[in-house]
Amino acid sequence: MDKRAALRVLSAATLACTAAFALTACKDESKPKFQGVDVTGADYAKDLPLTDVNGQKRSLKDFSGKVVAVFFGYTQCPDVCPTTLQELLEVKQALGADGGKLQPIFVSLDPERDTPEVLKAYLANFDESFVGLHGTPDEIAAVAKDFKIFYKKVPGKIEGTYTLDHSAGTYLYDPQGRLRVYERYGAGPQLLTQDVKMLLGNS
């Protein structure tokens, strides 16, 4: 092969590499960069076939058009649950006019104590728009398993009392009902707000 032919091959290869790099860069730029863990396409946490505090069976489809934030806990939780619910309230407030497009859902892992009345009163301390879901022990266990949520009853010092050890993260769904982000506990309202805004604008 002479020098001119070799240069033509080299130039063609360089152009091909440049084009491939540009295409890859475009793809990377178009993909949302969430602050939390991107779980887009995950084959779990598909639905919430549980009952709300008014006795109505609910599903994720009921909240179409909103970013849905799902958190599991219990009303007598001393720190993790109230902290997370307060952060979700701050996110809603930070969204301003778009606050109504965020739907926090609190799933009780404590069917023994979290009656609909207790759950409703508890969530009202944060925001009356927050949805509380409950179910039978078997229903809760099935949903928790689908969401990869760990929980375990821990006996208290006084006979008959107990707490719950449980997973402490929040799942975010986009307005089309697709699971997109897992937010670790302690991320803070600012990072949560960024991801919610991204889902509202890039769903």
DAFEN-V466804 format. One line per field, one symbol per residue. ss: DSSP state (H for helix, E for strand, L for the rest). psi: psi as a letter, one per 30 degrees, with the letter a starting at -180 (. if undefined). burial: b if it has 16 or more other C-alpha atoms within 10 Angstrom, else e. A space follows every 10 residues. Layout:
ss = ???
psi = ???
burial = ???
//
This chain:
ss = LLHHHHHHHH HHHHHHHHHH HHHHHHHHHH LLLLLLEELL LLLLLLLLLL EELLLLELLH HHHLLLEEEE EEELLLLLLH HHHHHHHHHH HHHHLHHHHH HEEEEEEELL LLLLLHHHHH HHHHLLLLLL EEEELLHHHH HHHHHHLLLL EEEEELLLLL LEEEEELLEE EEELLLLLEE EEEELLLLHH HHHHHHHHHH HLL
psi = kleeeeeeee eeeeeeeeee eeeeeeeeef kkjleakjgk fkhlheliia klfggkkllf ffgkflkkjk kkalfgkfee eeeeeeeeee eeeffbfgef gkjkkjjkgi fefileeeee eefffdkffk kkklaleeee eeeeeeghkk kkkjklfkkf lllkklkilk kkklfggkke kjkkkgelfe eeeeeeeeee fh.
burial = eeeeeeeeee eeeeeeeeee eeeeeeeeee eeebbbebbe eeeebeebbb bbbeeeebeb eebbebbbbb bbbbbeeeeb bbebbebbbb bbeebeeeee bbbbbbbbbb beebbbeebb ebbeebeeeb bbbbbeeebb bebbeebebe beeeeeeeee eeebebbbbb bbbbbbbbbb bbbbeeebbe bbbbbbbbbb eee
//
